[in-house]
Amino acid sequence: MKKKGFELSISVIVTIIIAIVLLGLGVLLLNKFIGGAQEIKTELDEETDQQLSLLLEAGEKAAIPFNSFDLRRGDSVVVGFGILNIEETRSFNFVVDESSAYDSENNALPFEADGWVRYDKDSVEIKSRETFKTAILLTVPDNATSGTYIFNVEVKYFPSQAQYALKKLYVNVR
């Protein structure tokens, strides 16, 4: 009888250990997917930050210092993006959506931006004459067709969603 009780307690302990390991893996995956936008924010290099500052100081309502990229399938690039609020203190958000895509013969290519971009989708309050800088992570899917992909980066007032500014990103997939 004591031996059966001992075997039962070992199986319970093993089950608890497996459950803890699975929970830990789940938390890691969740952190990877949800926390990704915050991680890329720190990856803006000094040159990109300086270029963003120059464009925003020149009065551009939205700025992308480098907006054209030549990438291979599976490659990623961090794109610097900034907003200058020229009005009273307001809340803004921005959306990166697909605009169009063309192959080398100018034939339209279907695509959705969801699989390509990661960024912080939360709204941000910007005081009058202040700026906000962030990053957009562009990753070319492994199954992307060669061609030029154009993305709209649209800054909107929050919560009304009226357009404040619009910029374009160009990705040439080789």
TIRO-2110 file (N, C-alpha, C; in Angstrom, 1 decimal):
// TIRO-2110
0.8, -1.2, 0.0, N, 1, A
0.0, 0.0, 0.0, CA, 1, A
0.9, 1.3, 0.0, C, 1, A
1.9, 1.3, 0.8, N, 2, A
2.8, 2.4, 0.8, CA, 2, A
3.5, 2.7, -0.5, C, 2, A
3.8, 1.6, -1.2, N, 3, A
4.5, 1.7, -2.5, CA, 3, A
3.6, 2.3, -3.5, C, 3, A
2.3, 2.0, -3.5, N, 4, A
1.3, 2.6, -4.4, CA, 4, A
1.2, 4.1, -4.2, C, 4, A
1.2, 4.5, -2.9, N, 5, A
1.1, 5.9, -2.5, CA, 5, A
2.3, 6.6, -3.0, C, 5, A
3.4, 6.0, -2.9, N, 6, A
4.7, 6.7, -3.3, CA, 6, A
4.7, 6.8, -4.8, C, 6, A
4.2, 5.8, -5.6, N, 7, A
4.2, 5.9, -7.0, CA, 7, A
3.2, 7.0, -7.5, C, 7, A
2.1, 7.1, -6.8, N, 8, A
1.1, 8.1, -7.1, CA, 8, A
1.7, 9.5, -6.9, C, 8, A
2.4, 9.7, -5.8, N, 9, A
2.9, 11.1, -5.5, CA, 9, A
4.0, 11.4, -6.6, C, 9, A
4.8, 10.4, -7.0, N, 10, A
5.8, 10.7, -8.0, CA, 10, A
5.1, 11.1, -9.3, C, 10, A
4.1, 10.4, -9.7, N, 11, A
3.4, 10.8, -11.0, CA, 11, A
2.7, 12.1, -10.9, C, 11, A
2.2, 12.5, -9.7, N, 12, A
1.7, 13.9, -9.5, CA, 12, A
2.8, 14.9, -9.7, C, 12, A
3.9, 14.6, -9.1, N, 13, A
5.1, 15.6, -9.2, CA, 13, A
5.5, 15.7, -10.6, C, 13, A
5.7, 14.6, -11.3, N, 14, A
6.1, 14.7, -12.7, CA, 14, A
5.0, 15.5, -13.6, C, 14, A
3.8, 15.3, -13.3, N, 15, A
2.7, 16.0, -14.0, CA, 15, A
2.8, 17.5, -13.7, C, 15, A
3.1, 17.8, -12.5, N, 16, A
3.2, 19.3, -12.1, CA, 16, A
4.4, 19.9, -12.8, C, 16, A
5.5, 19.2, -12.9, N, 17, A
6.7, 19.7, -13.5, CA, 17, A
6.5, 19.9, -15.0, C, 17, A
5.8, 18.9, -15.7, N, 18, A
5.5, 19.1, -17.1, CA, 18, A
4.6, 20.3, -17.3, C, 18, A
3.6, 20.5, -16.4, N, 19, A
2.7, 21.6, -16.6, CA, 19, A
3.4, 22.9, -16.4, C, 19, A
4.3, 23.0, -15.5, N, 20, A
5.1, 24.2, -15.3, CA, 20, A
6.0, 24.5, -16.5, C, 20, A
6.6, 23.5, -17.0, N, 21, A
7.4, 23.7, -18.2, CA, 21, A
6.6, 24.2, -19.4, C, 21, A
5.4, 23.6, -19.6, N, 22, A
4.5, 24.0, -20.7, CA, 22, A
4.0, 25.4, -20.5, C, 22, A
3.7, 25.8, -19.2, N, 23, A
3.3, 27.1, -18.9, CA, 23, A
4.4, 28.1, -19.2, C, 23, A
5.6, 27.8, -18.8, N, 24, A
6.8, 28.6, -19.1, CA, 24, A
7.0, 28.9, -20.6, C, 24, A
6.9, 27.8, -21.4, N, 25, A
7.0, 27.9, -22.8, CA, 25, A
5.9, 28.8, -23.4, C, 25, A
4.7, 28.7, -22.9, N, 26, A
3.6, 29.5, -23.4, CA, 26, A
3.8, 31.0, -23.1, C, 26, A
4.3, 31.3, -21.9, N, 27, A
4.6, 32.6, -21.5, CA, 27, A
5.7, 33.2, -22.4, C, 27, A
6.7, 32.4, -22.7, N, 28, A
7.8, 32.9, -23.6, CA, 28, A
7.3, 33.2, -25.0, C, 28, A
6.5, 32.3, -25.5, N, 29, A
5.9, 32.6, -26.9, CA, 29, A
5.0, 33.8, -26.8, C, 29, A
4.2, 34.0, -25.8, N, 30, A
3.3, 35.1, -25.7, CA, 30, A
4.2, 36.4, -25.7, C, 30, A
5.2, 36.4, -24.9, N, 31, A
6.1, 37.5, -24.7, CA, 31, A
6.8, 37.9, -26.1, C, 31, A
7.2, 36.8, -26.8, N, 32, A
7.8, 37.0, -28.1, CA, 32, A
6.9, 37.7, -29.1, C, 32, A
5.6, 37.3, -29.1, N, 33, A
4.7, 37.9, -30.1, CA, 33, A
4.2, 39.2, -29.7, C, 33, A
3.8, 39.4, -28.4, N, 34, A
3.2, 40.6, -28.0, CA, 34, A
4.3, 41.7, -27.7, C, 34, A
5.4, 41.3, -27.1, N, 35, A
6.4, 42.2, -26.7, CA, 35, A
7.4, 42.6, -27.8, C, 35, A
7.2, 42.1, -29.0, N, 36, A
8.1, 42.3, -30.1, CA, 36, A
8.2, 43.8, -30.5, C, 36, A
7.0, 44.4, -30.5, N, 37, A
7.0, 45.8, -30.9, CA, 37, A
7.8, 46.7, -30.0, C, 37, A
7.8, 46.4, -28.7, N, 38, A
8.6, 47.2, -27.7, CA, 38, A
10.1, 47.0, -27.9, C, 38, A
10.4, 45.7, -28.3, N, 39, A
11.8, 45.4, -28.4, CA, 39, A
12.4, 46.1, -29.6, C, 39, A
11.7, 46.2, -30.7, N, 40, A
12.3, 46.9, -31.9, CA, 40, A
12.4, 48.4, -31.7, C, 40, A
11.7, 48.9, -30.8, N, 41, A
11.7, 50.4, -30.6, CA, 41, A
13.1, 50.8, -30.2, C, 41, A
13.9, 50.0, -29.4, N, 42, A
15.2, 50.3, -29.0, CA, 42, A
16.2, 50.1, -30.1, C, 42, A
15.9, 49.5, -31.2, N, 43, A
16.8, 49.2, -32.2, CA, 43, A
17.0, 50.3, -33.3, C, 43, A
16.4, 51.5, -33.1, N, 44, A
16.7, 52.6, -34.0, CA, 44, A
18.1, 53.0, -33.8, C, 44, A
18.9, 53.0, -34.9, N, 45, A
20.3, 53.3, -34.8, CA, 45, A
20.5, 54.9, -34.7, C, 45, A
21.6, 55.3, -34.4, N, 46, A
21.9, 56.7, -34.2, CA, 46, A
21.7, 57.5, -35.4, C, 46, A
22.1, 57.0, -36.6, N, 47, A
22.0, 57.7, -37.8, CA, 47, A
20.5, 57.9, -38.2, C, 47, A
19.7, 56.9, -38.0, N, 48, A
18.3, 57.0, -38.3, CA, 48, A
17.6, 58.0, -37.4, C, 48, A
18.0, 58.0, -36.1, N, 49, A
17.4, 58.9, -35.1, CA, 49, A
17.8, 60.3, -35.5, C, 49, A
19.0, 60.6, -35.9, N, 50, A
19.4, 61.9, -36.4, CA, 50, A
18.7, 62.4, -37.6, C, 50, A
18.5, 61.5, -38.6, N, 51, A
17.8, 61.8, -39.8, CA, 51, A
16.3, 62.1, -39.5, C, 51, A
15.8, 61.3, -38.6, N, 52, A
14.4, 61.6, -38.2, CA, 52, A
14.2, 63.0, -37.6, C, 52, A
15.2, 63.3, -36.7, N, 53, A
15.2, 64.6, -36.0, CA, 53, A
15.2, 65.7, -37.0, C, 53, A
16.1, 65.6, -38.0, N, 54, A
16.3, 66.6, -39.0, CA, 54, A
15.0, 66.8, -39.8, C, 54, A
14.4, 65.7, -40.2, N, 55, A
13.1, 65.8, -41.0, CA, 55, A
12.0, 66.5, -40.2, C, 55, A
11.9, 66.0, -38.9, N, 56, A
10.8, 66.6, -38.1, CA, 56, A
11.1, 68.0, -37.7, C, 56, A
12.3, 68.4, -37.5, N, 57, A
12.6, 69.8, -37.2, CA, 57, A
12.4, 70.7, -38.4, C, 57, A
12.4, 70.1, -39.6, N, 58, A
12.2, 70.9, -40.8, CA, 58, A
10.7, 71.1, -41.0, C, 58, A
9.8, 70.5, -40.2, N, 59, A
8.4, 70.7, -40.2, CA, 59, A
7.6, 69.6, -40.8, C, 59, A
8.2, 68.5, -41.2, N, 60, A
7.4, 67.4, -41.7, CA, 60, A
6.5, 66.8, -40.6, C, 60, A
5.2, 66.6, -40.9, N, 61, A
4.3, 66.1, -39.9, CA, 61, A
4.6, 64.6, -39.7, C, 61, A
5.0, 63.9, -40.7, N, 62, A
5.4, 62.5, -40.5, CA, 62, A
6.7, 62.3, -41.3, C, 62, A
7.6, 61.5, -40.8, N, 63, A
8.9, 61.3, -41.4, CA, 63, A
9.4, 59.9, -41.4, C, 63, A
10.0, 59.5, -42.6, N, 64, A
10.7, 58.2, -42.7, CA, 64, A
11.9, 58.6, -43.4, C, 64, A
13.1, 58.5, -42.8, N, 65, A
14.3, 59.0, -43.4, CA, 65, A
14.8, 58.1, -44.6, C, 65, A
14.6, 56.8, -44.5, N, 66, A
14.9, 55.9, -45.5, CA, 66, A
13.7, 55.1, -45.8, C, 66, A
13.1, 55.3, -47.0, N, 67, A
11.8, 54.7, -47.3, CA, 67, A
11.9, 53.7, -48.5, C, 67, A
13.0, 53.3, -49.0, N, 68, A
13.1, 52.3, -50.0, CA, 68, A
14.2, 51.3, -49.6, C, 68, A
13.8, 50.0, -49.8, N, 69, A
14.7, 48.9, -49.3, CA, 69, A
14.8, 47.8, -50.4, C, 69, A
15.9, 47.3, -50.6, N, 70, A
16.1, 46.1, -51.4, CA, 70, A
16.4, 44.9, -50.5, C, 70, A
15.5, 44.0, -50.5, N, 71, A
15.5, 42.9, -49.5, CA, 71, A
15.3, 41.5, -50.2, C, 71, A
15.8, 40.5, -49.6, N, 72, A
15.6, 39.1, -50.1, CA, 72, A
14.5, 38.5, -49.2, C, 72, A
13.9, 37.4, -49.7, N, 73, A
12.9, 36.7, -48.9, CA, 73, A
13.5, 36.3, -47.6, C, 73, A
12.8, 36.5, -46.5, N, 74, A
13.2, 36.2, -45.2, CA, 74, A
14.0, 37.3, -44.5, C, 74, A
14.4, 38.3, -45.3, N, 75, A
15.2, 39.4, -44.7, CA, 75, A
14.3, 40.4, -43.9, C, 75, A
14.9, 41.1, -42.9, N, 76, A
14.1, 42.1, -42.1, CA, 76, A
14.9, 43.4, -42.1, C, 76, A
14.2, 44.5, -41.9, N, 77, A
14.8, 45.8, -41.7, CA, 77, A
14.0, 46.6, -40.7, C, 77, A
14.7, 47.4, -39.9, N, 78, A
14.0, 48.2, -39.0, CA, 78, A
13.9, 49.6, -39.6, C, 78, A
12.7, 50.1, -39.7, N, 79, A
12.4, 51.4, -40.4, CA, 79, A
12.1, 52.5, -39.3, C, 79, A
12.9, 53.6, -39.3, N, 80, A
12.6, 54.6, -38.3, CA, 80, A
11.4, 55.4, -38.8, C, 80, A
10.5, 55.9, -37.9, N, 81, A
9.3, 56.6, -38.2, CA, 81, A
9.1, 57.6, -37.1, C, 81, A
8.7, 58.9, -37.6, N, 82, A
8.5, 59.9, -36.6, CA, 82, A
7.3, 60.8, -36.9, C, 82, A
6.7, 61.3, -35.9, N, 83, A
5.5, 62.2, -36.0, CA, 83, A
5.8, 63.5, -35.3, C, 83, A
5.5, 64.6, -36.0, N, 84, A
5.5, 66.0, -35.4, CA, 84, A
4.1, 66.5, -35.3, C, 84, A
3.7, 66.9, -34.0, N, 85, A
2.4, 67.4, -33.8, CA, 85, A
2.5, 68.9, -34.0, C, 85, A
1.9, 69.5, -35.0, N, 86, A
1.9, 70.9, -35.2, CA, 86, A
0.7, 71.6, -34.7, C, 86, A
-0.2, 70.8, -34.1, N, 87, A
-1.4, 71.4, -33.5, CA, 87, A
-1.3, 71.3, -32.0, C, 87, A
-2.5, 71.5, -31.3, N, 88, A
-2.5, 71.4, -29.8, CA, 88, A
-2.3, 70.0, -29.5, C, 88, A
-2.1, 69.7, -28.2, N, 89, A
-1.8, 68.4, -27.7, CA, 89, A
-2.9, 67.4, -28.2, C, 89, A
-2.5, 66.4, -28.9, N, 90, A
-3.5, 65.4, -29.5, CA, 90, A
-3.0, 64.0, -29.3, C, 90, A
-3.9, 63.0, -29.5, N, 91, A
-3.5, 61.6, -29.5, CA, 91, A
-3.5, 61.2, -31.0, C, 91, A
-2.5, 60.4, -31.3, N, 92, A
-2.4, 59.9, -32.7, CA, 92, A
-2.1, 58.4, -32.6, C, 92, A
-2.4, 57.7, -33.7, N, 93, A
-1.9, 56.4, -33.9, CA, 93, A
-1.6, 56.3, -35.4, C, 93, A
-0.9, 55.2, -35.8, N, 94, A
-0.5, 55.1, -37.2, CA, 94, A
-0.8, 53.6, -37.6, C, 94, A
-1.0, 53.5, -38.9, N, 95, A
-1.4, 52.2, -39.4, CA, 95, A
-0.5, 51.9, -40.7, C, 95, A
0.1, 50.8, -40.8, N, 96, A
0.9, 50.4, -42.0, CA, 96, A
0.0, 49.4, -42.7, C, 96, A
-0.4, 49.8, -43.9, N, 97, A
-1.2, 48.9, -44.8, CA, 97, A
-0.6, 48.7, -46.2, C, 97, A
-1.0, 47.7, -46.9, N, 98, A
-0.6, 47.5, -48.2, CA, 98, A
-1.2, 48.6, -49.1, C, 98, A
-0.4, 49.1, -50.1, N, 99, A
-0.9, 50.0, -51.1, CA, 99, A
-1.0, 49.3, -52.4, C, 99, A
0.1, 48.8, -52.9, N, 100, A
0.1, 48.0, -54.2, CA, 100, A
1.4, 47.2, -54.3, C, 100, A
1.4, 46.3, -55.2, N, 101, A
2.7, 45.5, -55.5, CA, 101, A
2.7, 45.2, -57.0, C, 101, A
3.9, 45.2, -57.5, N, 102, A
4.1, 44.9, -58.9, CA, 102, A
5.3, 44.0, -59.2, C, 102, A
5.2, 43.1, -60.1, N, 103, A
6.4, 42.3, -60.5, CA, 103, A
7.2, 43.1, -61.5, C, 103, A
8.3, 42.5, -62.0, N, 104, A
9.2, 43.3, -62.9, CA, 104, A
8.6, 43.7, -64.2, C, 104, A
7.5, 43.1, -64.6, N, 105, A
6.8, 43.4, -65.8, CA, 105, A
5.5, 44.3, -65.5, C, 105, A
5.5, 44.9, -64.4, N, 106, A
4.4, 45.8, -63.9, CA, 106, A
3.0, 45.1, -63.8, C, 106, A
3.0, 43.8, -63.6, N, 107, A
1.8, 43.1, -63.3, CA, 107, A
1.5, 43.2, -61.8, C, 107, A
0.2, 43.4, -61.5, N, 108, A
-0.1, 43.6, -60.1, CA, 108, A
0.1, 42.3, -59.3, C, 108, A
0.6, 42.4, -58.1, N, 109, A
0.8, 41.2, -57.2, CA, 109, A
-0.1, 41.4, -56.0, C, 109, A
-0.9, 40.3, -55.6, N, 110, A
-1.7, 40.4, -54.4, CA, 110, A
-0.8, 40.2, -53.2, C, 110, A
-1.1, 41.0, -52.1, N, 111, A
-0.4, 40.8, -50.8, CA, 111, A
-1.1, 41.5, -49.7, C, 111, A
-0.9, 41.1, -48.5, N, 112, A
-1.4, 41.7, -47.3, CA, 112, A
-0.3, 42.1, -46.4, C, 112, A
-0.4, 43.3, -45.8, N, 113, A
0.7, 43.8, -45.0, CA, 113, A
0.9, 43.1, -43.7, C, 113, A
-0.2, 42.4, -43.2, N, 114, A
-0.2, 41.8, -41.9, CA, 114, A
1.0, 40.9, -41.7, C, 114, A
1.4, 40.1, -42.7, N, 115, A
2.5, 39.2, -42.6, CA, 115, A
3.9, 39.8, -42.7, C, 115, A
3.9, 41.1, -43.1, N, 116, A
5.2, 41.8, -43.3, CA, 116, A
5.6, 42.8, -42.2, C, 116, A
4.7, 43.3, -41.5, N, 117, A
5.1, 44.4, -40.6, CA, 117, A
4.7, 44.1, -39.1, C, 117, A
5.6, 44.7, -38.3, N, 118, A
5.3, 44.7, -36.8, CA, 118, A
5.6, 46.0, -36.3, C, 118, A
4.7, 46.6, -35.5, N, 119, A
5.0, 47.9, -34.8, CA, 119, A
4.0, 48.0, -33.7, C, 119, A
4.2, 49.0, -32.9, N, 120, A
3.4, 49.3, -31.7, CA, 120, A
2.1, 50.0, -32.2, C, 120, A
1.0, 49.3, -32.0, N, 121, A
-0.3, 49.8, -32.6, CA, 121, A
-1.0, 50.7, -31.6, C, 121, A
-0.5, 50.9, -30.4, N, 122, A
-1.1, 51.8, -29.4, CA, 122, A
-1.1, 53.2, -29.8, C, 122, A
-2.1, 54.0, -29.4, N, 123, A
-2.1, 55.4, -29.7, CA, 123, A
-1.1, 56.1, -28.7, C, 123, A
-0.7, 57.3, -29.1, N, 124, A
0.3, 58.0, -28.3, CA, 124, A
-0.2, 59.5, -28.3, C, 124, A
0.0, 60.1, -27.1, N, 125, A
-0.4, 61.5, -27.0, CA, 125, A
0.9, 62.3, -27.2, C, 125, A
0.8, 63.3, -28.1, N, 126, A
2.0, 64.1, -28.4, CA, 126, A
1.6, 65.6, -28.1, C, 126, A
2.4, 66.3, -27.3, N, 127, A
2.1, 67.7, -27.0, CA, 127, A
2.4, 68.5, -28.2, C, 127, A
1.9, 69.7, -28.2, N, 128, A
2.0, 70.7, -29.3, CA, 128, A
3.5, 70.9, -29.6, C, 128, A
3.9, 70.9, -30.9, N, 129, A
5.3, 71.1, -31.3, CA, 129, A
6.3, 70.0, -30.8, C, 129, A
5.8, 68.9, -30.3, N, 130, A
6.7, 67.8, -29.8, CA, 130, A
6.7, 66.7, -30.9, C, 130, A
7.6, 65.8, -30.7, N, 131, A
7.8, 64.7, -31.7, CA, 131, A
7.7, 63.4, -31.0, C, 131, A
7.4, 62.4, -31.8, N, 132, A
7.4, 61.0, -31.3, CA, 132, A
8.1, 60.2, -32.4, C, 132, A
9.0, 59.3, -31.9, N, 133, A
9.8, 58.5, -32.8, CA, 133, A
9.6, 57.0, -32.4, C, 133, A
9.5, 56.1, -33.4, N, 134, A
9.3, 54.7, -33.1, CA, 134, A
10.0, 53.9, -34.3, C, 134, A
9.7, 52.6, -34.3, N, 135, A
10.3, 51.8, -35.3, CA, 135, A
9.2, 50.9, -35.9, C, 135, A
9.4, 50.6, -37.2, N, 136, A
8.5, 49.6, -37.8, CA, 136, A
9.4, 48.5, -38.3, C, 136, A
9.1, 47.2, -38.0, N, 137, A
9.9, 46.1, -38.4, CA, 137, A
9.2, 45.5, -39.6, C, 137, A
10.0, 45.5, -40.8, N, 138, A
9.5, 45.0, -42.0, CA, 138, A
10.2, 43.6, -42.2, C, 138, A
9.5, 42.6, -42.4, N, 139, A
10.1, 41.3, -42.7, CA, 139, A
9.4, 40.7, -44.0, C, 139, A
10.3, 40.4, -44.9, N, 140, A
9.8, 39.8, -46.2, CA, 140, A
9.5, 38.3, -46.0, C, 140, A
8.2, 37.9, -46.2, N, 141, A
7.9, 36.5, -46.0, CA, 141, A
8.7, 35.6, -47.0, C, 141, A
8.9, 34.4, -46.6, N, 142, A
9.7, 33.4, -47.4, CA, 142, A
9.0, 33.1, -48.7, C, 142, A
7.7, 33.3, -48.8, N, 143, A
7.0, 32.9, -50.0, CA, 143, A
6.7, 34.1, -50.8, C, 143, A
7.3, 35.3, -50.6, N, 144, A
7.0, 36.5, -51.3, CA, 144, A
7.5, 36.4, -52.8, C, 144, A
6.7, 36.9, -53.7, N, 145, A
7.1, 36.9, -55.1, CA, 145, A
8.0, 38.1, -55.3, C, 145, A
9.0, 37.9, -56.2, N, 146, A
9.9, 39.1, -56.5, CA, 146, A
9.1, 40.2, -57.1, C, 146, A
9.4, 41.4, -56.7, N, 147, A
8.7, 42.6, -57.2, CA, 147, A
8.8, 43.8, -56.2, C, 147, A
8.1, 44.8, -56.5, N, 148, A
8.1, 46.0, -55.7, CA, 148, A
6.8, 46.1, -54.9, C, 148, A
6.9, 46.2, -53.6, N, 149, A
5.8, 46.2, -52.7, CA, 149, A
5.7, 47.6, -52.0, C, 149, A
4.6, 48.3, -52.1, N, 150, A
4.4, 49.6, -51.6, CA, 150, A
3.4, 49.6, -50.4, C, 150, A
3.9, 50.2, -49.3, N, 151, A
3.1, 50.3, -48.1, CA, 151, A
2.7, 51.7, -47.8, C, 151, A
1.5, 51.9, -47.3, N, 152, A
1.1, 53.2, -46.8, CA, 152, A
1.3, 53.2, -45.3, C, 152, A
1.9, 54.3, -44.8, N, 153, A
2.1, 54.5, -43.4, CA, 153, A
1.2, 55.8, -43.1, C, 153, A
0.1, 55.5, -42.5, N, 154, A
-0.9, 56.6, -42.3, CA, 154, A
-1.0, 57.0, -40.9, C, 154, A
-0.8, 58.2, -40.6, N, 155, A
-0.9, 58.8, -39.2, CA, 155, A
-2.3, 59.3, -39.1, C, 155, A
-3.0, 58.9, -38.0, N, 156, A
-4.4, 59.3, -37.8, CA, 156, A
-4.6, 59.9, -36.5, C, 156, A
-5.6, 60.9, -36.4, N, 157, A
-6.0, 61.4, -35.1, CA, 157, A
-6.7, 60.2, -34.4, C, 157, A
-6.4, 60.2, -33.1, N, 158, A
-7.1, 59.2, -32.2, CA, 158, A
-8.0, 59.9, -31.3, C, 158, A
-9.3, 59.5, -31.2, N, 159, A
-9.9, 58.3, -31.7, CA, 159, A
-10.7, 58.5, -33.0, C, 159, A
-10.7, 59.7, -33.6, N, 160, A
-11.5, 60.0, -34.8, CA, 160, A
-11.1, 59.2, -36.0, C, 160, A
-9.8, 58.9, -36.1, N, 161, A
-9.2, 58.2, -37.2, CA, 161, A
-9.2, 59.0, -38.5, C, 161, A
-9.3, 60.3, -38.4, N, 162, A
-9.2, 61.2, -39.6, CA, 162, A
-7.7, 61.2, -39.9, C, 162, A
-7.3, 61.3, -41.2, N, 163, A
-5.9, 61.3, -41.6, CA, 163, A
-5.2, 62.6, -41.2, C, 163, A
-4.0, 62.5, -40.6, N, 164, A
-3.1, 63.6, -40.3, CA, 164, A
-2.0, 63.7, -41.3, C, 164, A
-1.4, 62.5, -41.6, N, 165, A
-0.3, 62.5, -42.6, CA, 165, A
-0.2, 61.1, -43.2, C, 165, A
0.5, 61.1, -44.4, N, 166, A
0.6, 59.8, -45.1, CA, 166, A
2.0, 59.7, -45.7, C, 166, A
2.7, 58.6, -45.5, N, 167, A
4.0, 58.4, -46.1, CA, 167, A
4.0, 57.0, -46.8, C, 167, A
4.9, 56.8, -47.6, N, 168, A
5.0, 55.5, -48.4, CA, 168, A
6.3, 54.8, -48.1, C, 168, A
6.3, 53.5, -48.0, N, 169, A
7.5, 52.6, -47.9, CA, 169, A
7.5, 51.7, -49.2, C, 169, A
8.7, 51.6, -49.7, N, 170, A
8.9, 50.8, -50.9, CA, 170, A
9.9, 49.6, -50.6, C, 170, A
9.5, 48.4, -50.9, N, 171, A
10.3, 47.3, -50.7, CA, 171, A
10.5, 46.5, -52.0, C, 171, A
11.7, 46.4, -52.5, N, 172, A
12.0, 45.6, -53.7, CA, 172, A
12.5, 44.3, -53.2, C, 172, A
11.7, 43.3, -53.5, N, 173, A
12.1, 41.9, -53.2, CA, 173, A
12.8, 41.2, -54.3, C, 173, A
14.0, 40.7, -54.1, N, 174, A
14.8, 40.1, -55.1, CA, 174, A
14.6, 38.6, -55.0, C, 174, A
END
